[in-house]
Amino acid sequence: MKNNKLVYKLFIIPISMFFFSYALVPLYDVFCQLTGLNGKIEKANYKSPKTLKPSNYKNLKMEVVIRNNLPDIEFHTLGYTQIIDTNKIHQMDFRVINNSPDNKVIQAVPSISPNEATGFFNKIECFCFNQQLFKPYEQKLFSMIFYLDSKIPNKIKNISMIYTVFDVTNKD
């Protein structure tokens, strides 16, 4: 009798774990939405500056944070904080240096906090849309071109853009 219970548990537990692993992705998305973590941003459809109506009444502070655990890659923004106006095109510049004697391919994955700002932050161009190849000891400058929609809620005064840098070099 005890063996039957044990066999049943040994059968049910792995199956439950398997289905739980599939449920983790939607649960993570719900968690991120509730907490405002890992705001995902998409590439914006470009609007020409003529179609953007300037608005000087909404200025926000934007801070850029770089999470880089790669010892051979230096990743810096050339201005960690900016005051940005809504409906105005802005540019932020970044410097990336490969201090390695090897080729490196990196990918910067962005997220925005607070999560409510994600739908109003529009990237026109960004190095983060593609993986970036660096030759040994190569240095590159990149730009992010973006605008912030004036429909952003007034309660949002600060935006944090977080870039997490990953080494995606094929190690074959």
Summary of the structure (lengths in Angstrom):
residues: 172
radius of gyration: 21.5
end to end distance: 51.7
largest distance: 78.0
contacts: 446
relative contact order: 0.22
helix: 25%
strand: 40%
